[in-house]
Amino acid sequence: MISHIDHVVLTVQDIDRAVAFYVRVLGMEEIEFANGRKAVRFGQQKINFQTLGQELRNHALQGSGDICLISTWPIDVVVGHLREQGVTILEGPVSKTGAVGEITSVYFNDPDQNLIEVSTYN
């Protein structure tokens, strides 16, 4: 019935700051949609951003997001890039289990304290 995730939504304090971080640190593409809302796109997925209280159907709080992103780069290159961008790595590289097998992951927070995991399949 379900083939893939189309998008996720993260609650942030400052949408422009969030977009700039995801573009700079993760190489995503900034896009605009529906009434000037902003998102970032990568591959065939996107991350939408909302400010607290913007979406009344969603009760997420700022910083409550936790997502895992798969990289095409080797994990040591990911780590080097994150360090170059001034990102503090909270954990990793560590072995974890992804949707289809073993992954190696690094964890860090975005500017709104959402937990971001960047991983590579082994």
Buried (B, 14 or more C-beta within 10 A) or exposed (E): EEEEEEEBBBBBEBBEBBBBBBEEBBEBEEEEEEEEEBBBBBEEBBBBBBEEEEEEEEEBEBBEBEBBBBBEEEBEEBBEBBEEEEBEBEEBBEEBEBEEEEBBBBBBBBBBEBBBBBBBEE
